[in-house]
């Protein structure tokens, strides 16, 4: 209580001071008790525009000169938070660094819309909506309509309590409360597993997608707002899914099909003519292809078609590098090199630890104990099945000392620690620690895209074990 009281005393003093200065600047200030990081970085879209530092009392302040309403976000200690600011706002944000997402709240001029957006992010009912995926289409639609009506009533009540909201603030509130529903409805056709062989696209009620008629698909104000962007990603996926399943009359997992990913390229081009949203959706599509297609035998076909639509993409340099990394990871290639520490604490390189047997290099993290223990169990299973295969563990966690403690318990395989995870993850396109790297006795890649838990990994080992 004393801490909160001192916080408000500080704010009152600061507010009086600002008033005495006669400034008309838009102000964002805050208090982050227990914060360790001294900096707070303010972003407009994905571009950092200002940095300030917490003082000894864990307070910070930004003075902004804006002439129109804008959606910013700030970052501290790896935590990001949206903040909507309008000219002459004086907004205060509070968050306990130990429970950042759960404790964040706003006060001052401009606080109503920001608190509303935070409340929606923390109370999305996503788990409930995903449970409805088991329902047949008509029942699912009824459930989602019910959730929509509850959310819309909440939105209408919010507007009545805040009659002076700007049009941009109203738009932000409406998107934050409804687009998570729309996103789940775009996901539903992918995951519903009904009886029979009739494609889900032919089972949906005629009015299932009526909400699409009221959406602006090229809203520059919202293009970096997570609920809006996430909806757009799933909208593109669903359009490609519908087109691909209709053309091919297939019930397979389309995320593993090249044709599905090629369809997404064409759809994005047809719906989004220019701008950051188009570029970001293409970036998302590229990574979805890379992380879902296990064998990249058709990668050149995809990359060539992708390049036709992305000559001026703002992420072109990054995507060109990623595509080159995919090429470097094809079967038969010598794997890229990276830095490691061995169990004795000595520096070494990946190229220096190669074995003269078929070897699986598996990843784990001392910071993710639960999934890592499952990986260790899987390795024990594989070792018993394939005694001629070598297994080498690479920790990608951030705590070298904890890694040393943990490997003293692991006697069954050689262990190394990655020095630079960013370098490693970019070279090997690691998006989760389940990934494995299989190398033959000559030091060339057998597979660089196989999940350690995948049954297909066992098929590869049966073919390659020697």
C-alpha positions as CSV (number, residue, x, y, z in Angstrom):
1,X,0.0,0.0,0.0
2,X,2.8,2.4,0.9
3,X,4.5,1.6,-2.5
4,X,1.3,2.4,-4.5
5,X,0.8,5.6,-2.4
6,X,4.4,6.8,-3.1
7,X,3.8,6.0,-6.8
8,X,0.7,8.3,-6.9
9,X,2.6,11.0,-5.0
10,X,5.3,10.9,-7.6
11,X,2.8,11.1,-10.4
12,X,1.1,14.1,-8.8
13,X,4.4,15.9,-8.4
14,X,5.3,15.1,-12.0
15,X,2.0,16.2,-13.3
16,X,2.2,19.6,-11.4
17,X,5.8,20.0,-12.7
18,X,4.6,19.4,-16.3
19,X,1.7,21.8,-15.9
20,X,4.1,24.4,-14.6
21,X,6.3,23.9,-17.7
22,X,3.2,24.6,-19.9
23,X,3.9,21.8,-22.2
24,X,1.3,20.5,-24.7
25,X,3.2,17.4,-25.4
26,X,1.5,14.0,-25.3
27,X,2.9,12.2,-22.3
28,X,3.4,8.5,-21.6
29,X,4.8,7.8,-18.1
30,X,5.0,4.7,-16.0
31,X,6.1,2.8,-12.9
32,X,7.5,-0.7,-13.1
33,X,8.3,-2.0,-9.6
34,X,10.8,-4.9,-9.4
35,X,12.1,-4.2,-12.9
36,X,15.7,-5.2,-13.6
37,X,16.1,-3.7,-17.1
38,X,16.8,0.0,-17.0
39,X,15.4,0.8,-20.5
40,X,12.0,1.2,-22.0
41,X,11.9,1.3,-25.8
42,X,8.9,2.9,-27.6
43,X,8.0,1.6,-31.1
44,X,5.7,2.9,-33.8
45,X,4.7,-0.2,-35.8
46,X,7.9,-2.2,-35.7
47,X,10.3,0.8,-35.7
48,X,11.9,2.0,-32.4
49,X,11.4,5.7,-32.2
50,X,12.6,6.6,-28.7
51,X,14.3,5.1,-25.6
52,X,14.1,6.2,-22.0
53,X,15.4,4.8,-18.7
54,X,13.9,4.0,-15.4
55,X,15.1,6.2,-12.6
56,X,16.0,4.9,-9.1
57,X,12.3,4.8,-8.2
58,X,11.5,2.7,-11.3
59,X,9.6,5.5,-13.1
60,X,10.0,6.6,-16.7
61,X,8.5,9.2,-19.0
62,X,8.2,9.9,-22.7
63,X,7.3,13.3,-24.2
64,X,5.8,12.9,-27.7
65,X,4.9,15.4,-30.3
66,X,2.0,13.9,-32.2
67,X,-0.7,15.5,-34.3
68,X,-2.9,12.4,-34.8
69,X,-3.9,9.3,-32.9
70,X,-1.4,6.5,-33.2
71,X,-1.0,2.9,-31.9
72,X,2.4,2.5,-30.3
73,X,3.9,-0.3,-28.3
74,X,6.7,-0.3,-25.8
75,X,9.2,-3.0,-24.7
76,X,11.0,-3.6,-21.4
77,X,12.7,-6.8,-20.2
78,X,11.4,-8.6,-23.3
79,X,7.8,-7.7,-22.6
80,X,5.8,-5.8,-25.3
81,X,2.6,-3.8,-24.7
82,X,0.4,-1.8,-27.0
83,X,-0.5,1.7,-26.1
84,X,-2.9,3.9,-28.0
85,X,-2.1,7.6,-27.7
86,X,-4.0,10.7,-28.9
87,X,-2.7,14.3,-29.0
88,X,-2.4,15.8,-25.5
89,X,-3.0,12.5,-23.7
90,X,-1.3,12.1,-20.4
91,X,-1.2,8.4,-19.9
92,X,0.2,6.5,-16.9
93,X,1.0,2.8,-17.1
94,X,1.7,0.5,-14.1
95,X,3.0,-3.0,-14.2
96,X,4.8,-5.2,-11.6
97,X,7.7,-6.7,-13.5
98,X,7.2,-10.1,-11.8
99,X,3.7,-10.4,-13.2
100,X,3.8,-8.0,-16.1
101,X,0.9,-9.2,-18.3
102,X,-1.4,-9.9,-15.3
103,X,-0.7,-6.6,-13.4
104,X,-0.6,-4.0,-16.2
105,X,-3.1,-1.1,-15.9
106,X,-3.5,2.4,-17.1
107,X,-4.7,5.7,-15.6
108,X,-4.9,9.3,-16.7
109,X,-6.2,10.8,-19.9
110,X,-6.4,8.1,-22.5
111,X,-6.6,5.2,-20.0
112,X,-10.1,3.9,-20.8
113,X,-9.4,2.5,-24.3
114,X,-6.0,1.1,-23.2
115,X,-7.5,-0.7,-20.2
116,X,-10.2,-2.1,-22.4
117,X,-7.7,-3.5,-24.9
118,X,-5.6,-5.0,-22.1
119,X,-8.7,-6.6,-20.6
120,X,-9.6,-8.2,-24.0
121,X,-6.1,-9.6,-24.4
122,X,-6.2,-11.1,-20.9
123,X,-9.7,-12.5,-21.2
124,X,-10.0,-13.8,-24.7
125,X,-11.8,-17.1,-23.9
126,X,-9.5,-18.7,-26.4
127,X,-9.5,-22.1,-24.6
128,X,-13.3,-22.2,-24.6
129,X,-13.5,-21.3,-28.2
130,X,-11.0,-24.0,-29.2
131,X,-13.0,-26.6,-27.2
132,X,-15.9,-25.9,-29.6
133,X,-13.8,-27.1,-32.5
134,X,-15.2,-30.6,-31.7
135,X,-18.7,-29.5,-32.5
136,X,-20.4,-30.0,-35.9
137,X,-20.6,-26.8,-38.1
138,X,-24.1,-25.7,-37.3
139,X,-23.6,-26.1,-33.5
140,X,-20.2,-24.5,-33.7
141,X,-21.7,-21.4,-35.5
142,X,-24.4,-21.1,-32.7
143,X,-21.8,-21.2,-30.0
144,X,-19.6,-18.6,-31.7
145,X,-22.7,-16.3,-32.4
146,X,-23.4,-16.5,-28.7
147,X,-19.9,-15.4,-27.7
148,X,-20.0,-12.6,-30.3
149,X,-23.3,-11.3,-28.9
150,X,-21.8,-11.3,-25.4
151,X,-18.7,-9.5,-26.6
152,X,-20.7,-7.0,-28.6
153,X,-22.9,-6.1,-25.6
154,X,-19.7,-5.5,-23.6
155,X,-18.4,-3.2,-26.4
156,X,-21.7,-1.3,-26.5
157,X,-21.6,-0.8,-22.7
158,X,-18.1,0.4,-23.0
159,X,-19.1,3.1,-25.6
160,X,-22.0,4.3,-23.4
161,X,-19.6,4.7,-20.4
162,X,-17.1,6.6,-22.6
163,X,-19.2,8.7,-25.0
164,X,-16.3,10.9,-26.1
165,X,-14.1,8.2,-27.6
166,X,-12.6,9.0,-31.0
167,X,-13.4,6.9,-34.0
168,X,-10.0,5.3,-34.0
169,X,-10.4,4.4,-30.3
170,X,-13.8,2.8,-31.1
171,X,-12.3,0.9,-34.0
172,X,-9.5,-0.4,-31.8
173,X,-12.0,-1.5,-29.1
174,X,-14.2,-3.3,-31.6
175,X,-11.3,-5.1,-33.3
176,X,-9.9,-6.2,-29.9
177,X,-13.2,-7.7,-28.8
178,X,-14.4,-9.3,-32.1
179,X,-11.4,-10.3,-34.2
180,X,-10.3,-13.1,-31.8
181,X,-13.7,-14.7,-32.5
182,X,-13.3,-14.2,-36.3
183,X,-9.8,-15.8,-36.1
184,X,-11.1,-18.9,-34.4
185,X,-13.8,-19.2,-37.0
186,X,-11.2,-19.1,-39.8
187,X,-9.2,-21.8,-38.0
188,X,-12.2,-24.1,-37.4
189,X,-12.3,-25.7,-41.0
190,X,-8.7,-26.8,-40.5
191,X,-9.2,-28.7,-37.3
192,X,-12.7,-30.0,-37.3
193,X,-12.7,-33.8,-37.6
194,X,-16.2,-34.9,-38.5
195,X,-17.4,-38.3,-39.5
196,X,-17.7,-39.2,-43.2
197,X,-15.7,-38.1,-46.2
198,X,-17.5,-34.8,-47.2
199,X,-15.0,-31.9,-47.1
200,X,-15.7,-29.4,-44.3
201,X,-16.0,-26.6,-46.9
202,X,-19.2,-28.2,-48.1
203,X,-20.7,-28.6,-44.6
204,X,-20.5,-25.0,-43.3
205,X,-23.8,-23.0,-42.9
206,X,-24.4,-20.5,-45.8
207,X,-23.9,-17.5,-43.4
208,X,-20.8,-18.9,-41.7
209,X,-18.5,-16.2,-43.0
210,X,-21.0,-13.2,-43.0
211,X,-18.7,-11.3,-40.7
212,X,-16.2,-10.9,-43.5
213,X,-18.5,-8.4,-45.2
214,X,-17.8,-5.9,-42.5
215,X,-14.0,-6.1,-42.4
216,X,-11.5,-3.6,-44.0
217,X,-8.7,-5.8,-45.2
218,X,-6.3,-3.0,-45.9
219,X,-6.5,-0.8,-42.7
220,X,-3.1,0.8,-42.3
221,X,-4.0,1.9,-38.8
222,X,-4.5,-1.7,-37.6
223,X,-1.8,-3.5,-39.6
224,X,0.5,-4.0,-36.6
225,X,-2.3,-4.6,-34.1
226,X,-2.0,-8.3,-33.1
227,X,-5.7,-9.3,-33.2
228,X,-6.1,-7.7,-36.6
229,X,-2.9,-9.2,-38.0
230,X,-3.5,-12.7,-36.6
231,X,-6.9,-12.7,-38.1
232,X,-5.5,-11.8,-41.5
233,X,-3.0,-14.7,-41.3
234,X,-5.7,-17.2,-40.6
235,X,-8.0,-15.6,-43.2
236,X,-5.3,-16.2,-45.9
237,X,-4.8,-19.7,-44.7
238,X,-8.5,-20.5,-44.8
239,X,-8.9,-19.1,-48.3
240,X,-6.0,-21.1,-49.6
241,X,-7.3,-24.2,-47.7
242,X,-10.8,-23.8,-49.3
243,X,-9.4,-23.3,-52.8
244,X,-6.9,-26.1,-52.5
245,X,-9.3,-28.7,-51.1
246,X,-11.9,-27.8,-53.6
247,X,-9.5,-28.1,-56.6
248,X,-7.8,-31.3,-55.3
249,X,-10.8,-32.9,-53.5
250,X,-8.3,-33.8,-50.8
251,X,-8.7,-34.4,-47.0
252,X,-4.9,-34.4,-46.3
253,X,-3.1,-32.0,-44.0
254,X,-2.7,-29.2,-46.5
255,X,0.0,-27.4,-44.4
256,X,2.3,-30.2,-45.7
257,X,1.3,-29.6,-49.3
258,X,3.3,-27.4,-51.7
259,X,0.2,-26.5,-53.6
260,X,-1.4,-25.0,-50.5
261,X,1.6,-22.7,-49.9
262,X,1.7,-21.6,-53.5
263,X,-2.0,-20.8,-53.3
264,X,-1.4,-18.5,-50.4
265,X,1.2,-16.5,-52.4
266,X,-1.4,-15.8,-55.1
267,X,-4.2,-14.9,-52.6
268,X,-2.1,-12.4,-50.7
269,X,-1.2,-10.7,-54.0
270,X,-4.8,-10.5,-55.1
271,X,-6.1,-9.0,-51.8
272,X,-3.3,-6.8,-50.5
273,X,-1.9,-4.5,-53.2
274,X,0.9,-2.8,-51.2
275,X,2.1,-1.8,-47.7
276,X,3.5,-3.3,-44.6
277,X,0.5,-5.7,-44.1
278,X,1.2,-7.3,-47.5
279,X,4.9,-7.5,-46.8
280,X,4.3,-9.0,-43.3
281,X,1.8,-11.6,-44.6
282,X,4.3,-12.7,-47.3
283,X,6.9,-13.0,-44.6
284,X,4.6,-15.1,-42.5
285,X,3.7,-17.3,-45.5
286,X,7.4,-17.9,-46.2
287,X,8.1,-19.1,-42.7
288,X,5.0,-21.3,-42.7
289,X,6.2,-23.0,-45.8
290,X,9.7,-23.5,-44.5
291,X,8.6,-24.9,-41.1
292,X,5.8,-27.1,-42.4
293,X,7.4,-28.7,-45.5
294,X,9.8,-31.4,-44.2
295,X,11.4,-32.3,-47.5
296,X,12.2,-29.3,-49.5
297,X,12.6,-31.0,-52.9
298,X,10.4,-28.4,-54.5
299,X,12.0,-25.4,-52.7
300,X,13.3,-23.8,-55.9
301,X,9.8,-23.8,-57.4
302,X,8.4,-22.1,-54.3
303,X,11.2,-19.6,-54.0
304,X,11.0,-18.6,-57.6
305,X,7.3,-18.0,-57.5
306,X,7.6,-16.2,-54.1
307,X,10.3,-13.8,-55.6
308,X,8.0,-12.8,-58.4
309,X,5.6,-11.1,-55.9
310,X,8.2,-9.8,-53.5
311,X,10.7,-7.8,-55.4
312,X,10.1,-4.8,-53.1
313,X,9.2,-6.5,-49.8
314,X,10.6,-4.7,-46.8
315,X,11.8,-8.0,-45.5
316,X,13.5,-9.1,-48.7
317,X,17.0,-9.2,-47.3
318,X,15.9,-11.3,-44.4
319,X,13.9,-13.7,-46.5
320,X,16.7,-14.1,-49.1
321,X,19.0,-15.1,-46.2
322,X,16.4,-17.6,-44.9
323,X,15.9,-19.1,-48.3
324,X,19.6,-19.4,-48.8
325,X,19.8,-21.2,-45.4
326,X,17.1,-23.6,-46.6
327,X,19.2,-24.4,-49.6
328,X,22.3,-24.9,-47.4
329,X,20.4,-27.5,-45.3
330,X,19.3,-29.8,-48.1
331,X,20.3,-33.5,-48.0
332,X,23.8,-34.1,-49.1
333,X,25.1,-30.7,-48.0
334,X,27.8,-30.1,-45.4
335,X,26.0,-28.5,-42.5
336,X,26.8,-24.8,-41.5
337,X,29.3,-24.3,-38.7
338,X,28.6,-22.7,-35.3
339,X,30.3,-22.2,-31.9
340,X,29.9,-24.5,-28.9
341,X,31.2,-25.2,-25.4
342,X,32.0,-28.8,-24.5
343,X,31.4,-30.4,-21.1
344,X,34.9,-29.3,-19.9
345,X,34.0,-25.6,-20.6
346,X,36.3,-25.5,-23.7
347,X,35.4,-23.6,-26.8
348,X,34.9,-25.7,-30.0
349,X,33.0,-25.7,-33.2
350,X,30.3,-27.9,-34.7
351,X,32.6,-29.0,-37.5
352,X,35.1,-30.2,-34.9
353,X,32.8,-32.6,-33.2
354,X,31.6,-34.6,-36.2
355,X,31.4,-38.4,-35.8
356,X,32.3,-41.2,-38.2
357,X,28.9,-42.7,-37.7
358,X,25.3,-41.7,-38.5
359,X,24.6,-39.1,-35.8
360,X,21.5,-37.4,-34.5
361,X,22.2,-33.9,-33.0
362,X,19.2,-33.1,-30.9
363,X,18.4,-29.8,-29.1
364,X,17.2,-29.1,-25.6
365,X,17.1,-26.2,-23.2
366,X,17.9,-26.0,-19.5
367,X,15.3,-23.3,-19.4
368,X,12.6,-25.6,-20.7
369,X,12.8,-28.6,-18.4
370,X,9.5,-30.3,-19.1
371,X,9.9,-30.6,-22.9
372,X,13.6,-31.3,-22.5
373,X,12.9,-34.3,-20.2
374,X,10.5,-35.6,-22.9
375,X,13.3,-35.3,-25.4
376,X,15.7,-37.2,-23.2
377,X,13.2,-40.0,-22.8
378,X,12.8,-40.1,-26.6
379,X,16.6,-40.3,-27.1
380,X,16.8,-43.2,-24.6
381,X,14.1,-44.9,-26.7
382,X,15.9,-44.3,-30.0
383,X,19.3,-45.4,-28.6
384,X,17.8,-48.8,-27.8
385,X,16.3,-49.1,-31.2
386,X,19.3,-47.9,-33.2
387,X,22.5,-49.0,-31.3
388,X,24.7,-48.0,-34.3
389,X,23.5,-44.4,-34.3
390,X,25.3,-41.8,-32.2
391,X,23.4,-39.2,-30.3
392,X,24.7,-35.7,-29.3
393,X,22.8,-33.1,-27.3
394,X,23.1,-29.4,-27.8
395,X,21.7,-27.1,-25.1
396,X,20.2,-23.9,-26.5
397,X,19.3,-22.4,-23.1
398,X,20.6,-19.2,-21.7
399,X,22.1,-20.4,-18.4
400,X,25.6,-21.9,-18.9
401,X,26.0,-22.7,-15.2
402,X,22.6,-24.5,-14.9
403,X,23.6,-26.5,-18.1
404,X,26.7,-27.7,-16.4
405,X,24.7,-28.9,-13.4
406,X,22.2,-30.7,-15.7
407,X,24.7,-32.5,-17.9
408,X,26.3,-34.1,-14.8
409,X,23.1,-36.1,-14.6
410,X,23.2,-37.1,-18.3
411,X,25.6,-39.9,-18.9
412,X,24.2,-41.5,-22.1
413,X,25.2,-39.0,-24.8
414,X,27.8,-36.3,-25.5
415,X,26.6,-32.8,-24.5
416,X,27.5,-29.3,-25.8
417,X,26.2,-25.8,-25.1
418,X,25.4,-23.3,-27.9
419,X,27.2,-20.0,-27.4
420,X,25.1,-17.9,-29.8
421,X,21.6,-19.2,-30.2
422,X,20.6,-16.4,-32.6
423,X,23.4,-17.5,-35.0
424,X,22.5,-21.2,-34.6
425,X,18.7,-20.7,-35.0
426,X,19.1,-18.6,-38.1
427,X,21.5,-21.1,-39.8
428,X,19.4,-24.1,-38.9
429,X,16.0,-22.4,-39.0
430,X,15.1,-23.6,-35.5
431,X,11.6,-22.6,-34.4
432,X,11.3,-25.0,-31.6
433,X,13.6,-27.4,-29.6
434,X,12.0,-30.5,-31.0
435,X,14.0,-30.2,-34.2
436,X,16.9,-32.6,-34.9
437,X,19.8,-32.7,-37.3
438,X,20.8,-36.1,-38.8
439,X,24.3,-36.3,-40.3
440,X,25.8,-39.3,-42.1
441,X,29.2,-40.9,-41.5
442,X,30.8,-38.5,-44.0
443,X,29.6,-35.4,-42.3
444,X,26.8,-34.6,-44.7
445,X,23.2,-33.8,-44.0
446,X,20.6,-36.7,-44.1
447,X,17.8,-34.4,-42.8
448,X,17.8,-31.0,-41.1
449,X,14.0,-30.6,-40.8
450,X,12.9,-33.7,-38.8
451,X,11.1,-33.4,-35.5
452,X,12.7,-35.6,-32.9
453,X,9.3,-37.1,-32.0
454,X,8.4,-37.8,-35.6
455,X,7.8,-41.4,-36.7
456,X,9.4,-40.4,-40.0
457,X,12.7,-40.0,-38.2
458,X,12.7,-43.7,-37.4
459,X,12.1,-44.5,-41.1
460,X,15.1,-42.4,-42.0
461,X,17.3,-44.2,-39.5
462,X,16.2,-47.6,-40.8
463,X,17.4,-46.6,-44.2
464,X,20.6,-44.9,-43.2
465,X,21.8,-46.8,-40.1
466,X,25.1,-48.5,-40.8
